[in-house]
Amino acid sequence: MNSEHEKDFDLIERYLTGRASAHEVKALEIRLSVDAELRQEFLRYAHVDAALKTMVRPAAQQPLAAPKAKTPVWRAQTLRWAAAAVFLLAGALALWMPRGVEVRVMAVSADAAAFWPQDSTQRLREVKLENGSVQLRLDSGVTLDLNAPVHLQLADAMHATLLAGSVTADVGDLGKGFVIETSSARVMDLGTRFGVSLGSSGETDVAVFQGKVEVFGKTKSEPTSLIAGEAVRVHPSATPRRLVCINTRGESFATLTPPPANALVTDVRDNVDDGGSYAFYTLQTRQMRSGARPYSTLGKPHWQAMPGEEFPTELIGADIVGTFSPDRNDPDLELTLSVSRPCTVFLMLDSRSEVPEWVKRDFTEAGFQLRSGPWAENPVVQGMTADESGEIHVTYHVWKRTVPAAGAIKLGPPYPEKDGRYRAMYGIAVK
């Protein structure tokens, strides 16, 4: 046994005999959280302990025997009792072993790495994150993305309760049926990636990025089914209602996050009667750059610089309002952005179409272009020719508007008639 393991078992022995200090208990917890081999030893001991409980009767039940004269056999008997004592001690250690769900730390931000070592394996009943972000994979295959502040309880590898903050779950191939509960809702996955956020007033926000979920409110027995690109807000005493705008982070909407305290774009609203649909817009704070997503539901197209050019510096670091691609078909569309301070609103318009009159009236040309792509098969790019790499991109003219103070900015439809089917919905950035 090396010196490191000697220290481990010395800590364990001190803990079991009640002689460990608070500092020693903490040190032992850390060792168990990062040493998978040590935990596996505990598991083996646990199996031994279970077997001993069925094979060894308590001393009070052993038949009394007449005293015998001491013979050399006492040495063998002593060895047998010593071995039994060792196994019983191992079983006790296994019973002390931390319970909970086994998780692996897949990714962690620098400000949380001290408490969540990268690639470490831990057993947890709850997760409290005060700073930073962490990505955990449960042994069911479900991956959880968490951003501080957040408080989550893990009942088992297929069931979690969100007590505060936001969590995004990617269930993978094996985690279908994973459930996240809050004080006002129960969200059951049907094979997907989805986000859940719990507000200070007890309302629950649910957004689906891929696949499908069912949302059960406390006042409604029938579930609300959501597919990719849809979101609802569930109040404790009301049925789920459409959540028009969600805050996201990550190139592929890795996480559902609360809006920052100093948010520039504070809200997005529209005049759309979805008729039972729950389509959402996304807010991506300071994420505008090459590779960012323009739309809330299309996963493949990304913002890119024009060939041979740098990405426009005027746009880098802007907030992105991810628009809903099917809105391109609505000739009566009206979007309202609420901003908290002076800013510039950028509008990216499909270069294949005429500029709407409301854009000419309220905006000026920025003097540069962007493109999005590559596009998969979609009516937006029907009839377009692929480039030398075999990919299809859409080119946009960029327009801008200076907003002198906090307030609301109204945007109109991308196309005056119902001819948007073969054109891209406009993109929005605010800086």
N, C-alpha and C positions, 0 to 999 in steps of 0.2 A: 504494500500500500504506500503510495507516495505521500509527501508531506501535505499536499493540497487536500487529498482525501482524508488524511488524519485530522486535519483541521475541520473538515466538514462533519465527520462523525463525532469529533469532540464537541462541536456546537450542538449537534443533535442530542448527545448524551446530556449536556448541560441543560438543554431545553426540557428533556423528558424528566429530569430530576428536579426541575424547578429552580435551577441555579443560574439560568441564563439571564443576563441583563437585557434591557430594552434594546440596546445597541447590538447585542449578540443575536437577538431574535430577528432584528431587521437584516443583519448580515446573512443569516441563514435563509431568510425569505428571498433575498437577492440571488444567492447561490442556486436555490431551487428553481428560480424563474429563468435562469440562463443556462443551466446545465441539464440538457435533455437526458444524458446518460445516467445522471444521478436520479432523475425522476423515474427512469425505466427500472432502476434497481429497486426503488420503492414499490413499483408495480409488482415486480416479481415477489417481493416480500409480502405484499398484500395477498397474493395467491397462496403463499405458504401459510400465512396466518389463517386464511379461510379453511384450508385443509386441516390444520391443527385443531381448529375448533370442533370439527366433526370427528376427529380421531382421539383426542386427549380428553379424558374426563377430569373434572375438578378434583382436587386432592381429597375433599370431603367425601367423595363417592368411591374412593379407592378402598378395596377390602383390606382390613387390618391383617397383618401377618405376624407370626410369632418371631421374637428376636432371634437372630442368627449370629453365630460366631463370625467375627470378622475374618475374611479370607481375601486373597488377592483379587477376587471378583469385584471388590468394592471399587477398584480403579475403573473397570469397564462401566459400572453403574454410574459413577461420577461423571465419566465422559458423556454418557447418554443424557444425563440431566443437564450437563453444560451445553450440549448441542441443542436440547429443547429450549433452554433459556435463550440461546442466541436466536433461534427461530422466533420465539415469542417477542423478543426485543425488536426483531425485524418487522414483525407484524404490527407492533405498536408504532414503529416509525412510519409504516405505510398508512396507518390510520390517521396520523398527524399530517400526512402529505396534503398540500393545498388542493382543495376541490374546485370545481368550476369547469368551464369550457376551455379546451385547449385551443390556443390561438397562436399564429405565427405573425411576427411583425414583418410585413412585406416592404413598407416604405415609411419614412418618418422625416419630418422637417427638422432642421438643425436645432431649433429651440425646444424640441421635445425629445431629442435623441438620448439625453441623459437618463430618462426614465423608461424609454422604449428602445432598447438597443436593436439596431437593424439585424434582421434574420434570427432574432431570438425567439424562443418558444416559451409561452407562459400559460398558466391555468388561471382563468379569471371568472369571477361572478359579476363584476361590474367594471366599467371603464369611466374614469373621470379625467377629463383633459382640460387643464387650465390654460395651456399655451400650445401653439403650433397645431400640427396635424399629424395623423397617423393612419396607416392602412393596415388592417388586420384581416387575416384569413382564418376562418373557423375550420375545424376538422370536417365539417359538412361540405366544404368547398365554397361556402359563401364568403365573399370579400366585403368588408365594411370600410368605408372612407369616413373619417371623423375629423371635424375641425373645431378647435376650441372656441368658446366654452361648450362642453357637451358632457352629459351624464347618461350612461346607458347601462342597463342591467342585462345579463345573459342568463336566461333560464336554462337553456341548453343550446346545442349547435344549430337548432332550427327555430328558435324563439327568443326574441329580445324585446325589452321594454325601454322606450325612450322617455327619460324623465326631464331632460332639458337639452336644448340645442338641436343640431341637425345631424343626420346620418344618411349616407347613400349606400345601398346594398346592390351588389352584383352577384346573382345567385349561381352563375356558372351552369354547368351541365347537370350537376347533382343536387343542387339546392332548391329545386322547385318545391313550393309549399312553404318557404321561409316566411315567418310572420314577425312584423314589428307592431307593437301596441303602444299607445299613448293614453293619456287620461280621457281623450275624446274620440279615439278612433282605433280601429284594428285593420291593418293592411296585410293582405295575404298575396304573396307573389304567385304568378302563374308562369314563371320562366322569363326573367326580365332583369333590367337594371332600373332601380327607382330610388327616389329620395324622399325622406320624411323629415319634417321640421316641426318642433313644438314651440308655440308662441307663449309669451308671458301671461296671456289671458286664457290659456288652455286650448287655443285653436290649433288644429293640426293641418299642415300643408303637405300634400302628397303630389309628386310629379313623376311621370314615367318617361324614361329616356329610351328604353328599348322594351319590347314585349308587352306584357299586360299584367295588371294587378286588379284585385277586388278590394274596395274600401268599405268597411262597415262603420257607420256612425252609431253613437249611443242611442239616438232617437229613431233610427230607421233599421228595420229588420232585414230588408232586402239590400244587397250590396250595390255599390256604384262601380261599374267596370270602367277602367281607364286603359287606353292604349298609348303607344309612343306619341309624344307631343302633346299629351293632355295632363292637366293638373286640376286639383280641387282643394278648397279649404273647408275643413270640417269644424264647426263650432260645437261646444259641448251640448248645447240645447237646440241645435238646428241641423237640417239635412245638408249634405255636401253641396257646395256651390262652386262654380268655375273660379279658378285662380288665374287671373289674366297674365300676371308677370311673376317670374321666379328669378332668384339670384343664383348664378352658377359659377363654378370655377373649373378650369381645366380645358384642354384642347377638345376633349370629347365629353364636356360637361361631367368631369370626374366627380364632382360633389355638388350637392344642394347646400347653399350657405345662406346665413342671415345677411341682410344688407349691411355694409359698413356704416359706422356712425357718421362718417363724413361723406356719405354717398352723394355723387353729383346728380345722377338720374335717380329720382326717388320713387317714380311710379310711371307706368305705362297703361293707357286705357284705349279702348276702341268702341266703335258703335255697332259691332257685329252681333247679330242674333244667331248664335250657333245652333239653335234648335236641338239642344241635347249634347252638343259637342263641348269639350272642355279644353280647346286649344290654348297654348300659352306662348308668350314671348319670353325671351331670356335677357337678363342683364349680366354682362360679363365685365366686371369692374377692371379698368386699366389693362385689358387683355388684347387690344387691337395691335396686330402685328402679322407678319407672314405666318400662315398656318392656322389663324383663328377662324372660327366658324361663323359664317354670315347669318345662318338661318337656325330656327329653333328645332326643326324636325328633319332637315336634310343633313345626313352625317358625312357625306363624301366631299362636297365642295368646300374649299377653304380659300380665304383671302390670300392673294399672291400679288407680287409686283409684276409689272409688265415685262416681257422677255427683254433681257439685257439692261434692265433698270433696277435701282435699289427700291426697297419698299419706302413709300413717301414718309419722310420724317415728321411731317405735319400730322400724320395720323397715328404714329406709334404711341402707345400708352393710352389711347382714348378708350372710353367705355363703349362697349358694343351692345346695341339693342338687337338681339337676334329676332328677326321678323319671321312671321309665319308664311311659308312659301305659297300655300293655296290662296292667301289674301290677294294675290296678283289678279285673281278672277273677279274681284269685287269692285265694280265701278263707282260704288258709293262709300268706299272705305274712308274712315277718318280715324287717325291715330292721334293721341294726345300724350306728349311727354312732359313730365313735371321735373324741373331742374331746381337745384337748391342755391345756385349762384351763377354769375356770368359765365358764359361758355360759348363754344362754337359747335354747331350741329352740322355734321357732314352727311350728305345723301349720295349714295352710289346708285346710278340709274343705268339700266341695260342700254348699251350704246346702239342697239338695233332699233330702238323705238324713238318716237318724238318725245320731246320734253314737255311734261304737263304744264299748263298755264300757271297753276299755283306755285310750281317750282320756279318758273321764270319771274314770278312776282316777288317771291320772298327770299330767293337764294341767288347767289352769284357763282359763276364757274370757278372751281379751285385751280384749274390749270394743269391737272394731272389725271391719270387714269389708274384703275385697278382691274384685276381680273379674278374670277373665282373658278375653281376646278380642282381636280378633274371631275367631270360630271358623269354619273352613270346614266343608263337609259332613262329618259325623262322627257315629257313633252316640251319642257323649257328649251332643250337643245335639239329638238327634232329638225332634221334637215341640215344641221351643221356638220362641217367636215373636221375630222380629227387632225391634229398637228403631226409633226414628224415622229413624235414619241407615241402616237396612237391615242392621245388623250384629247378631250374636248374641254375648252375653257370659254367662259363668257366674259366679255369686256364691258366695263362700266365707266361712264363719265362721272366725275366727282363734282358735286356742288356743295356750297357751304353757306351758312347763315350765322351771323354774330348775334348772340342773345345778351343784352346788356345787364339783365338782372334776373333774379329768381322768378320763376313763374311757369306758365304752361305754353308749350309750342304745339301747334296743330299741323298735322301732315295729311295730305289728301291721298286719293287713289293713284296707283302707279300708271294706270291707263284709263282714258275717258270712256271707252267702250269695253264690251266683254271680249277683248282680243288678247287678254293677258296669258292665255293658256300656253302660248309658244314664246313667252318672254319671261325673264326672271323678275321676281319681286325685288323691290329696291332694298338696299342695305342701309343701316344707320350706325353712325358713330358720334360720340359726344365727348368733347375735350375742353 
